[in-house]
Amino acid sequence: MPTIFSKIIAGEIPCYKIVESEKYLAFLDINPLAKGHTLVIPKQETDYIFNINDEELAGLHLFAKKIAKAIEKAVSCKRIGMAVIGLEVPHAHIHLIPINHVGDINFSNPKLSFSKSEMEQVAEKIRGFLG
């Protein structure tokens, strides 16, 4: 059964896209823990990240690294935290979250809400640092 991420990849559901390649896609989380919270996913539908073959998994992490470096420049933060939880959507994904304190990456924290305009602006700003 297609996941919400598969529908985003297919263009059936809109997203605040950062960038995509032939194999991977990065877009803003619509229920972020911080401004710039981004999801990085493989386009191949796989439920569990550790079921991805080694080459694809390495490629996913290298793709995420480029996005993280751009987020660091676009959003004021000390670091980009990375989390793989894998329970909320049955499609492998990496959370890239701007953090200033270890507690900033706690998924039980209240989710933030930004206007469509703010989401578009932060996505554009991140894209601007991808070079």
C-alpha positions as CSV (number, residue, x, y, z in Angstrom):
1,M,0.0,0.0,0.0
2,P,1.4,3.4,-0.9
3,T,2.4,5.6,2.0
4,I,1.9,9.3,2.3
5,F,5.6,9.7,1.3
6,S,5.0,7.6,-1.8
7,K,2.1,10.0,-2.7
8,I,4.4,13.0,-2.2
9,I,7.0,11.4,-4.5
10,A,4.3,10.8,-7.1
11,G,3.2,14.4,-6.8
12,E,-0.3,13.4,-5.6
13,I,0.3,15.3,-2.3
14,P,2.1,18.7,-2.3
15,C,5.2,19.3,-0.2
16,Y,7.7,22.0,0.6
17,K,10.4,20.4,-1.5
18,I,14.0,21.2,-0.8
19,V,15.6,19.1,-3.5
20,E,15.4,15.7,-5.2
21,S,17.6,13.4,-7.1
22,E,16.8,10.3,-9.1
23,K,16.8,8.2,-5.9
24,Y,16.1,10.6,-3.0
25,L,13.8,13.5,-1.9
26,A,14.1,16.1,0.8
27,F,11.2,18.2,2.0
28,L,10.1,20.2,5.1
29,D,8.3,18.4,7.8
30,I,4.8,19.8,8.1
31,N,4.8,19.1,11.8
32,P,8.2,20.4,12.7
33,L,10.1,20.5,16.0
34,A,12.1,23.5,14.7
35,K,12.1,25.8,11.7
36,G,13.9,24.0,8.9
37,H,13.0,20.5,10.2
38,T,13.5,18.4,7.0
39,L,12.7,14.9,6.0
40,V,15.0,13.0,3.7
41,I,13.6,9.9,2.1
42,P,14.5,7.3,-0.5
43,K,12.1,7.3,-3.5
44,Q,12.1,3.5,-3.3
45,E,9.4,2.5,-0.9
46,T,11.0,0.7,2.0
47,D,9.5,0.5,5.5
48,Y,12.6,-0.1,7.5
49,I,15.8,1.9,6.9
50,F,18.1,-1.0,7.7
51,N,16.4,-3.1,5.0
52,I,17.9,-0.7,2.4
53,N,20.9,-2.1,0.6
54,D,24.3,-0.7,1.6
55,E,24.8,1.4,-1.5
56,E,21.4,3.0,-1.3
57,L,21.8,3.6,2.5
58,A,25.1,5.2,2.0
59,G,23.7,7.4,-0.8
60,L,20.8,8.4,1.4
61,H,23.1,9.5,4.2
62,L,25.4,11.4,1.7
63,F,22.3,13.1,0.3
64,A,21.1,14.0,3.8
65,K,24.6,15.4,4.7
66,K,24.3,18.0,1.8
67,I,20.9,19.0,3.0
68,A,22.1,19.3,6.6
69,K,24.9,21.6,5.6
70,A,22.5,23.8,3.7
71,I,20.0,23.9,6.7
72,E,22.9,24.9,9.0
73,K,23.5,28.0,6.8
74,A,19.8,28.8,6.4
75,V,18.6,28.5,10.0
76,S,20.2,29.8,13.2
77,C,21.3,26.8,15.2
78,K,24.3,25.1,16.8
79,R,23.9,21.8,14.9
80,I,21.7,19.7,12.8
81,G,20.4,16.7,14.8
82,M,19.6,13.6,12.9
83,A,17.0,11.0,13.9
84,V,15.7,7.8,12.4
85,I,12.6,6.5,14.2
86,G,10.7,4.7,11.6
87,L,7.4,4.1,13.4
88,E,5.2,7.1,12.3
89,V,5.3,6.5,8.6
90,P,6.1,3.0,7.1
91,H,8.6,4.5,4.6
92,A,12.2,4.9,5.6
93,H,13.2,8.5,6.4
94,I,15.7,10.7,8.2
95,H,14.7,13.7,10.3
96,L,17.2,16.6,10.0
97,I,16.4,19.0,12.9
98,P,18.1,22.3,13.7
99,I,19.0,22.2,17.4
100,N,20.6,24.3,20.1
101,H,20.1,22.0,23.0
102,V,19.8,18.2,23.2
103,G,16.2,18.5,24.3
104,D,15.3,20.2,21.0
105,I,15.2,16.8,19.2
106,N,12.7,15.3,21.7
107,F,9.7,14.1,19.6
108,S,7.3,14.5,22.5
109,N,7.9,18.3,22.4
110,P,5.0,20.3,21.0
111,K,5.1,20.6,17.2
112,L,5.4,24.1,15.7
113,S,3.2,25.7,13.2
114,F,4.3,28.0,10.4
115,S,2.3,29.7,7.7
116,K,2.5,28.5,4.1
117,S,4.5,31.6,3.3
118,E,7.0,30.9,6.1
119,M,7.4,27.3,5.0
120,E,8.0,28.4,1.4
121,Q,10.6,31.0,2.5
122,V,12.6,28.6,4.6
123,A,12.5,25.9,1.9
124,E,13.8,28.5,-0.6
125,K,16.5,29.7,1.8
126,I,17.7,26.2,2.3
127,R,17.7,25.5,-1.5
128,G,19.8,28.7,-1.9
129,F,22.6,27.1,0.1
130,L,22.7,23.9,-1.8
131,G,25.0,25.4,-4.5
